[in-house]
Amino acid sequence: MEKKDKTGLWLTFGFIALIYIGVFVLEQVVNANHIVFTVLKKGAIYSLVAVSMNLLNGFTGLFSLGQAGFMLIGAYTYAVLTMPVAVKLSDSVYKYYDCAVTFDTGILAALICAGLAAAIFAALIGLPVLRLKSDYLAIATLGFAEIIRAVFQWGALGPITNGANVLRSYLDLTDVTIPFTDIPIPPTLFVFIAAGICIAVIMLLINSSYGRAFKAIRDDEIAAEAMGINLFRHKELSFVISSFFAGISGAMLAMFQYTIQASQFKSAMTYEILLIVVIGGIGSVSGSCIASFLFISASEWWLRFLDDSKYNILGMNLMRAGFRKLVFSVIIMILVLFFSRGIMGDKELSFSGLAKRLKRKKAGMPAKEGDGDA
């Protein structure tokens, strides 16, 4: 690797380190109940699931709409595995609990198991579904997500999932500690670390030979097959890996919310994730991350005042419950019109351009056009 590339890489690592330091400092000086932490935690979780969907839609060219289903599997797997046995036997949350299925695993093991459970389901579902293409694949995966939600709400699974009732009392973000110690990890920092590690793994995969095969399938399946790429095997691999990280994001969402219920994992959740991917740029990891935080900030924080009826425009009582969603929809329409390829397009946020400019400035040479591009 050339020196200029290393400079850009170190600048990128430095920028990421500043973000983590900023999150840690913020948790030490700001009230823990401030809405900024809700935005940061939920934004990081949605970043991970958006990147996992982008791996399918943006890098492999598979139009899948089953992310909510895989998140549901991950969330319930995590909750069941981390709920203390004593709670299962005594807490009224388990209305139907009458069997001896008991677990009490650690948080990290449960997160991995949540991803594995979603990946196993994806591997089974992918066998027939990945034979389909385009809209047919989207409809099939969306149907799978709805079926999974209905099954988890089924009363016959009550001893494990509590049917349509809420699950609670499992280990959440306040219970996270440094492995092998009792030292707590700040909740927001933990979510950022977990999501960051998973996204880094996805990026390594994208930049590997498998990632290049995924992109080849996206660009032209016939040409990719002619080059010796096994289409079904690589599609299945992409589908399983995407579902694995969707399962982990579902588990972290359960940790964040303290309670989970199957009814919240509706198709609307998948549409939100797809919207984030489109706004950020199909085929851009950094675009999905940026769009996730913008989406959560706007919907959960910045536009909240629009639901308050005490604010009026020119004496007209426009602002009321639900007005925020109308304004948010208009903003999304404007973004789609003016950024047809998303905020980042298919590019990644990079400091290589800044590194080039710094190097040329140090050498006393004029900056070239395009050195500051992402």
N, C-alpha and C positions, 0 to 999 in steps of 0.2 A: 504494500500500500504506500502511496506517495505521501510525502510530508504534508502537502496541502490538504489531502484527504483526512489525515490524522488530526490536523488542526480543526477542521469542521466537525469531526467526530467528537473531539474533546469539548468543543463548544456546545455540542448537542447534549453530551453527558452533564456538562456544567449547568446548562439550562434546566435539565430534568432534576438535578440535585437541588437547585434553588427552589424548585416547586415543592419538593419533599420537605426541605428545611422550612419553607414558608408555611406549609400545612402544619408541621410540628409546632412552630412558634405560635401560629394562630390558635391552636388548641390550648396553649398555655395561657394566653392573654385574653381570649374572648369567651364569653359565657357559653357553656356547652349546649344550651338550649337555643342558641341563635340559629336563624334559618339558614345562614351561610353553610353550616355543617350538613344540613339536610341536602342542600344543593350539591355540595362537594361529594358527599357519600353516594347519593343517587346518581350524580353525573359520572362518577368513576365506574359504578356498576353498569350503567347503560353504555359507557364507553366500551367495556369489555364485550357485552352482548352485541353491540353494533359492529365491532371489529370482527367478531365471530361470524356474523351474518355477511359482512363484507367479504370474508374469505370465500363464502359460497357465491354470493351474487356478483361481487366485483372482480374477484380473481379467478374463479372457476367458471363463472357464467351460468350457474344453476339458480333458477328463480324459485327459492324455497321460502315458505311462509309458516314454518313450524317452530320458530324460536320460542314462542310462548309455551308450547307444549314441553319442550326440553327444559325450559326454566322451571316449569311446574314440577317435573320429575326431580330435578336437582334440589329444589326447595324442600319438597317433602322428604326426600332421602336424607337430607341434612337434618331436618327437624326430628325425624324418627330416630336417627342414629345418635343424636346428642341430647335427647330428652332423658333426664335422670330416671332411673328405674323407680325411685320413690315417688316421683311426680306421676308417672304412668299408673301407679297402683292406687294413688290417693286423690289426685287432682280430678275435679269434676269436668275438666276440659275433655277427658277421655270418656265421653258419655257411654260409648259402646264397648269400652275396653273390657274384654273378658277372656283374653288369651295370654299365653306366656311369652309372646314375642317381645323381648326386652333387649335394649342396647344401651350403651353408655360410652361411646367412643370420644376421642378428643376432637377438637375443632379442625385441625389440619387433616386428619384422617377422614373426617366426615366430608370435608370439602372435596377431597380427591374422590371419595366414593360417590358423591353427588354427580361429579363429572363423569365418572365411569358408568353410573346407572343410565345417565342420558345418552352416553356413547353406545351402550349395549342396545338400547331401544332404537337408536339411529341405525345401527348396523342391521338390525332385523327389519326395520321399516324400509331401509335403503335397498334391500334386495329386490322387491318388486317396484318400488316407487321410482328409483333412479333409471328405470327403463323408459320413463316418460320424459318429455321435453317441454320447455317453455311453460305456457299457461297450465297445461295438464299437470306438470310437476307442482306448480304453485297450489293448485286446487287440492291435489292429493295430500300435500304436506299440511295445508291448512285444515283439511278434514281430519288428519291424524291428530293435530293439536286439540281440536274440538272433542274428538273421541276420548283422548286422554283425560281432558278436563271432566268429561261426563263420568268416566270410570272412577276417577278419584273422588267424585262426589257421591258415588254409589254407596248405599247403606251397607252392602255386603262387605265392603272393605273397612267398615267402621273400626274394628279392632286395631287397625294399623293407621289409617288415614283420618279417622274420626268422621268419615263421611263428608257431608256438606258443612260441618261445623268447623269452627276456628281451631287451629293448633297453636299452642303457646307454651311457655315455660321451658323451652329448649335453650341451649346456649346461644347468646347473642353477642353483639359487638362489645358489650361491657364486660364480657367474660374472657376476652382474648388476653393471653399473657405470652411473654417470651418463652419459647420451648424450653422445658426442663427447669423453669423457674416460676416464681409467683409474681414476677414483675409485670404489671399490666402494660399493654400497648395502647396508645391513644386510638380510639375507634376509627376516626377519619384517616389517620396515618396507616392503619392496618388495611383498610379498604384500598387505599392508593397503592400500597405495597403489593397486595395480592393481585389487583387488577393490572398493575404495571408489569409484574412478572409474567402473567398470562399473555398480555399483549406483546411483550418482548419475545416470548416463545413463538407466537403467531408470526411475528415479523421475521424471525430466524427461519421459520418454515417457508414463508413467502420468498425469501432470498436464497433458498436452497434449490437443489435440482427438482424436488417435488413441486416447489412453488413455480418454477419455470414450466413444468409440465401442466400445472393448473392453468397458467396463463395461455399456454398453447391450445388447450382445450377450449378456453373461452374465446380465443381469436378465431379458430377454425378447427372443428372437430375432425374433419376429413384429413386435413394436413397433419394434425397431431397424430392420428392413427397411422398415417402413412410413414411417420417418423418412428414408429414402433412404440408409441405410448398406449398402454392398455386403458382405454377410456373408462370402462366400468370400474376398474380397480381404483383409479385415481379419483373418480367422482365419489365413490364410496369412502375413500380415505378422507377427502375434503369434507364430506357430509358428517362423518363420525367425529373428526377433530373439531369442526364447528359446533357440533352438538355437545361435545365434552366441555368446551368453554362456556357454552350457553347454560349447561347444568351448573357449573361453578358460579356463574353470575346469578342464577336463580337461588342458589344457596346463600350467597352474600346478600341478596335482596331479602331473604327470610331473616337473616341476622339483623339487617337494618330495620326491618319493620316490626320485629319482636313477635308478630303473629302472622300466620299465613292461612289462606283459604283458597280452595281451588277456583272459586268463582271469579277471583281477581285476574286470573291468567286467561283472559278472553282474547279473541282475535284482534281486538283494538290495541292490545299491548304489542302484538307483532307489527301492526301498522305503524305504531309510534317508532319502533325500532327501524323499520324500513324507511320511514320518513327521515330519521336521523342520518341513515346511510346515504340517502339521496341528497339531503342538504349538504352534508360534508363532502360528498364526492364519491361516486362508485369507483372503487379501486384505489382509495386513499385511506390508509390507516389513521394518519394524523387528522385528516378531514373528519373521520367518524368521531374521534375523540373531541375535537373542537366543537362539532355540531352537538354532541351529547351534552356538554356543559352549557352551551347556548340554549338548547331546547329546554333543559331542566330549569335553568335560571329564569327564562322567560315565562314558562308555564307555572313554576312553583313560587317565584319570588317577584320579579320585576313588574309583572302585570296584575298582581294580586289586588292592587288598589282599585282596579276597574270593577271588581265585584262589590265594592262598597257604595251603597246608595247615597252616602253623604256627599260624594263628589259628583257634581253635575256640570254640564256644558251648556252655557247660555240659558240657564234656567230650565233646561230639558232634563227630565229624569231618565237618562240613558243608562247610567251605570247601575247595575243590579247583578244579582247572582247569575253567572253564565255569560255576562258581557265580555269577560276576559277571553273566553274561548273564541268569540267572534273576532275580536281584534287580533288574537294570535293566529287565526286562520288567514286573515288578510295579510299579516306579516309573512306568513309562509308562502302565500301566493306571490307576493312581491319578490321574495328570495328566489323562488323557482323561475320567475320570469326573467330576472336580471342575472341570475347565476344558473343557467340551464344545465351546466355540468357540475353544479355544487360549488361550495366555497373553495375547495382545493382542487377540484377536477380529479385527475388521476395522479396528481403530484403529491409529494410528501414535504412536510415542513422540515427544512434543512438549513444548516448554518454554513454549508460549503461555499455559498456565494459570498457571505460575509468574510469567511476565511481568505478567499481569493482577493477581496478588496483590501483586507489588512496586509496581506503579503505584498501586493503591488504597491500599496502606500509606503510600506517599510522600505521597499526597494526604490522608491522615488519615481515609480511609473504611474501614468494616468490609469484610472479605473476603466475597465471595458464595459460596454453595454451588456446587461444581462448578468453581471457578477452578483447582483443582489437578489436574483430570482430564487424562489423556493426550490 
